[in-house]
Amino acid sequence: MKQRTINILLVITIICISLSAILVKLSDAPSTVMVMYRMFLACVIILPMVIKHRKTFLGIRAREWVAIVFAGIFLAGHFGLWFESLNHTTVASSTLILALQPAIALVLGLLFFKEKVDVRTVFAMGVAFIGVVIVGGGNLGGGTGAFLGNILSFFAVVSIVLYLMIGQRNVKSINHWVYSFLVFFVAGVTVAIFNLIGGIPFTGYSTNDWAVFMMLAIFPTGAHIIFNLLLNYVNTTTVSMATLGEPIGASVLAIFLLNEMITRVEAVGGILIIAGIFYFLRLQGGSKEVVLKESESL
């Protein structure tokens, strides 16, 4: 693949993932309903590729099936928490906190797998964490709702990192189309059960809501599939740097489409978060290949 084509695809993916938070804001449906239909519709969209690789199902071991189930549950938790956070805080705050994903992955890797970490990495994480505190603290003036939104966004990051750690350790040998399909399906079923228990209706949503469900399944999910394709041609650092464009892209789109202006506090905190994560990724460029490859399979 030519470098120009790679660059064009990277720009397309940044735009697509940046649309995710905007689309959530455009629907009045409950957050868990959006998650449920996004997952199920994504399964339908990638079904032809899954059928093509259907023989992969025969090679999945019992341990991997268990891992897939837990991965799907954590993925459902991630989307549910993040979508709900957008009902309480701004797009800028929520997406900036999501940029902490690599740093949180390192912390959990250190705790659970005793992975090594140096002083420079701790410094990078510290800078990013200070940025999160600034963004979160800046929203205290907006009431407990905004602060709750930031907390939900933070736990959404923890949930997706746990999902990635499961994938990193257990499902490396599964075709990414099949793995994505199974995880999406489990996530959809998990949220469907939650909706059923909570008495949240499955039907009765507007045409606008259904359009949002479909666009969530196509654009953000399509972006992650493109990322997975690009990993065959570029290193994971390049792909990771592209994903950091989401907070910027989402915040800019929110200004024009939702009239959500970025506050000075969010700008300062956002700069620190991006700077910290940028430095972190430069330090970790050679050590995160498996984790991020699983990340982009979503």
ABEGO torsion letter per residue (X at the ends): XBAAAAAAAAAAAAAAAAAAAAAAAABABBAAAAAAAAAAAAAAAAAAAAAAAAAAAAABBAAAAAAAAAAAAAAAAAAAAAAAAAAABBAAAAAAAAAAAAAAAAAAAAAAAGBBBBAAAAAAAAAAAAAAAAAAAAAAAAEAAAAAAAAAAAAAAAAAAAAAAAAAAAAAABBAAAAAAAAAAAAAAAAAAAAAAAGBBABGBBAAAAAAAAAAAAAAAAAAAAAAAAAAABBAAAAAAAAAAAAAAAAAAAAAAAGBBBBAAAAAAAAAAAAAAAAAAAAAAAAAAAAAAAAAAX
